[in-house]
Amino acid sequence: MFFIFFLTNKTKAQTSSDTTATDSSLLKEIESEMQTTTPVNNPQRGAASANPDISVIGDFQGSYNSIAEKNFDFYLNETEISLQSVVDPYVRADFFLSFGRDPETHKYGVDVEEGYLTSLSLPAHLQLKAGKFREALGRINPAHPHALPFIDLPDAFVNYFGEEGLNDEGASLSWLLPNNAFYQELTFQVTSGFSETPSFERNTGNRFIYLGHLKNFWALTDNATIEFGVTGITGANDSSHTTNYSCRRFNV
């Protein structure tokens, strides 16, 4: 019995020694592979920045009318696709495509809601924008419909500037005033006048729409702000192109 026990212990000791030698050999091979492995090059950020920021917003609307032939109606009113990207250190591009529903035919059509280039490196806190854009008329007109806190535009706005507001081709120059007390921005815009509204007729000559806007913004607390703006706009307002319409607005 003693002889058998001795052989067993000897066999176990030999197996343990072989396992230790094998583990040491594997560790050396792993360390050698780690030292000779070529490091992976991380992709440069410049290549990824060439891809634009893309977003899709759907505007679903529903209504109920107790006296209509069809009491309840629910539909996709508009789909907006935005493509925004910094083209280079000097220019940013913003394009907004709108797939809207015609309320009469109930068919969908595509339109370029906005498409413009914005400068990023002009001196003296200046910024130039050129293309088709929503004009800086108060707080309502620059915002897209889905960003407004209400469904229907105020009648006071629609009666003067229409359901779509002022959205035209032209150029805009804004200046961030050097005011340390609060945020203050002055904007001057010239547009072609091709968009027809209740206040402005479609321009067929060289009479443009001119707009100036002064924005004043205060941060009262971390959760409270106040904005006060002054806007002046003038442009042709009759088919004979002999008179102008001028408007001055205040917004808070």
C-alpha positions in Angstrom: 0.0 0.0 0.0 2.9 2.4 0.8 4.4 1.8 -2.6 1.2 2.6 -4.5 0.7 5.8 -2.4 4.2 6.9 -3.3 3.7 6.4 -7.0 0.4 8.4 -6.8 2.0 11.4 -5.1 4.9 11.3 -7.5 2.5 11.3 -10.5 0.5 14.3 -9.1 3.7 16.3 -8.5 4.9 15.6 -12.0 1.5 16.7 -13.5 1.6 20.0 -11.5 5.1 20.7 -12.6 4.1 20.2 -16.3 1.1 22.5 -15.9 3.2 25.3 -14.4 5.7 25.0 -17.2 2.9 25.1 -19.8 1.3 28.2 -18.2 4.7 30.0 -18.1 5.2 29.3 -21.8 1.7 30.6 -22.7 2.3 33.8 -20.7 5.6 34.4 -22.5 3.8 33.9 -25.9 1.1 36.4 -24.9 3.6 39.0 -23.8 5.5 38.6 -27.0 2.3 39.0 -29.1 1.3 42.2 -27.1 4.7 43.7 -27.8 4.7 43.0 -31.5 1.0 43.8 -32.2 0.6 46.9 -34.4 -1.4 49.6 -32.5 -4.8 50.4 -34.1 -5.1 53.9 -35.4 -8.2 55.7 -34.3 -10.1 57.4 -37.1 -9.7 61.1 -37.3 -12.5 63.3 -36.2 -12.3 65.3 -39.4 -13.6 62.4 -41.4 -16.7 61.9 -39.2 -17.5 65.6 -39.1 -18.1 65.6 -42.9 -21.4 63.8 -42.2 -24.3 66.2 -41.7 -26.5 66.2 -38.6 -29.8 64.7 -39.8 -33.2 64.9 -38.0 -36.7 64.0 -39.0 -39.8 65.6 -37.3 -43.3 64.4 -37.9 -46.3 66.7 -37.3 -49.5 64.6 -36.6 -52.8 66.4 -36.3 -56.3 65.3 -35.3 -59.6 67.0 -35.1 -63.2 66.3 -34.1 -66.3 68.0 -35.6 -69.7 66.9 -34.3 -71.6 68.3 -37.3 -69.3 67.3 -40.1 -69.8 64.3 -42.3 -66.6 62.8 -41.0 -66.5 63.5 -37.3 -63.0 62.5 -36.5 -59.9 63.1 -38.7 -56.3 62.2 -38.0 -53.4 62.7 -40.4 -49.7 63.4 -40.9 -49.7 67.1 -41.6 -46.1 67.6 -42.3 -42.7 65.9 -42.2 -39.6 68.0 -41.9 -36.1 66.7 -42.6 -33.1 68.8 -41.6 -29.6 68.5 -42.9 -27.0 70.6 -41.0 -23.3 70.6 -41.1 -20.2 72.7 -40.7 -18.7 72.7 -44.2 -15.3 74.1 -43.2 -14.0 76.4 -40.5 -15.6 79.4 -42.3 -19.1 78.3 -43.4 -22.0 76.3 -42.0 -24.8 74.9 -44.1 -28.4 74.4 -43.0 -31.2 72.9 -45.2 -34.8 72.0 -44.1 -37.0 70.0 -46.5 -40.7 70.0 -45.8 -43.1 67.3 -47.0 -46.5 69.0 -46.5 -50.1 67.9 -46.9 -52.4 70.0 -49.1 -55.6 70.7 -47.1 -57.7 70.6 -50.2 -56.3 67.8 -52.3 -54.9 65.8 -49.3 -51.8 65.1 -51.4 -48.2 65.6 -50.2 -45.6 67.7 -51.9 -42.0 68.6 -51.1 -40.6 72.1 -50.6 -37.4 73.6 -49.4 -38.5 75.4 -46.3 -35.1 76.9 -45.6 -31.6 76.5 -47.2 -28.8 78.9 -46.3 -25.1 79.3 -45.6 -23.8 81.0 -42.5 -20.4 82.5 -42.0 -18.4 81.4 -38.9 -15.3 83.6 -38.8 -16.1 87.2 -39.7 -14.4 89.8 -37.6 -16.0 92.3 -35.1 -18.7 89.8 -34.0 -20.4 89.9 -37.4 -22.2 87.0 -39.0 -23.5 86.8 -42.6 -26.3 84.5 -43.8 -27.3 84.0 -47.4 -30.0 81.8 -49.0 -33.7 81.1 -48.3 -34.6 81.7 -44.6 -37.3 82.8 -42.3 -36.9 86.5 -41.6 -36.2 87.8 -38.1 -39.6 89.2 -37.6 -40.3 89.0 -33.8 -40.3 85.7 -32.1 -43.0 83.8 -34.2 -41.7 84.1 -37.7 -38.2 82.7 -37.3 -39.5 79.6 -35.6 -40.7 76.5 -37.5 -44.4 75.6 -36.8 -43.5 72.5 -34.8 -41.4 74.5 -32.4 -44.2 76.9 -31.4 -46.1 76.4 -28.2 -49.4 76.6 -29.9 -51.1 74.9 -32.9 -52.7 77.8 -34.7 -50.8 81.1 -35.4 -52.3 84.2 -33.8 -54.8 86.0 -36.0 -52.9 89.3 -35.6 -49.8 87.6 -37.2 -51.7 85.8 -40.0 -53.7 88.8 -41.1 -50.5 90.7 -41.8 -48.0 88.0 -42.8 -50.0 85.0 -43.8 -50.1 81.4 -42.7 -46.5 80.7 -43.8 -45.0 84.0 -42.6 -42.1 85.7 -44.3 -39.8 83.1 -45.8 -37.8 84.4 -48.7 -34.4 84.5 -50.5 -31.9 87.1 -49.6 -29.0 88.0 -47.2 -28.8 88.7 -43.5 -26.1 90.5 -41.6 -26.1 90.3 -37.8 -23.9 92.0 -35.2 -23.4 90.9 -31.6 -23.1 94.2 -29.8 -20.2 94.5 -27.3 -22.5 94.8 -24.3 -21.4 93.2 -21.0 -24.6 93.9 -19.2 -26.9 91.7 -21.3 -27.1 90.0 -24.7 -27.8 92.4 -27.6 -27.9 91.6 -31.3 -28.7 93.8 -34.3 -29.8 92.2 -37.5 -30.3 93.7 -41.0 -31.9 91.7 -43.8 -32.6 92.2 -47.5 -34.9 89.8 -49.3 -36.1 89.5 -52.9 -39.8 89.9 -52.1 -40.9 86.9 -54.1 -43.1 85.5 -51.3 -46.6 87.1 -51.4 -48.3 87.9 -48.0 -51.3 90.1 -47.1 -48.9 93.0 -46.4 -46.5 92.5 -49.3 -47.2 91.9 -53.0 -44.9 89.6 -55.1 -42.0 91.7 -56.4 -41.4 91.7 -60.2 -39.0 94.6 -60.2 -36.0 95.8 -58.2 -38.0 96.6 -55.0 -36.9 94.5 -52.1 -38.0 93.9 -48.6 -35.8 95.5 -45.9 -35.9 94.4 -42.3 -34.1 95.5 -39.2 -34.4 93.8 -35.8 -32.8 94.6 -32.4 -32.8 91.7 -29.9 -32.3 92.3 -26.2 -32.0 89.3 -23.9 -31.6 89.0 -20.1 -31.0 85.9 -18.0 -32.8 86.7 -14.7 -32.1 83.3 -13.0 -31.1 79.8 -14.0 -34.8 79.1 -14.9 -36.1 82.6 -16.0 -35.2 84.8 -18.9 -36.8 87.8 -20.6 -36.4 89.0 -24.2 -37.5 92.4 -25.7 -37.2 93.1 -29.4 -37.9 95.8 -31.8 -38.5 95.2 -35.6 -39.0 97.5 -38.5 -39.8 96.2 -42.0 -40.7 97.9 -45.3 -41.5 96.7 -48.9 -43.9 96.9 -51.9 -47.5 96.3 -51.1 -49.5 96.8 -54.3 -49.5 95.4 -57.8 -48.6 98.8 -59.3 -45.4 98.9 -57.3 -45.9 102.6 -56.4 -46.4 102.4 -52.7 -44.6 100.7 -49.8 -45.9 99.1 -46.7 -44.0 99.7 -43.5 -44.5 97.9 -40.1 -42.9 98.4 -36.7 -43.3 95.6 -34.1 -42.4 95.1 -30.5 -42.1 91.6 -29.0 -41.6 90.4 -25.4 
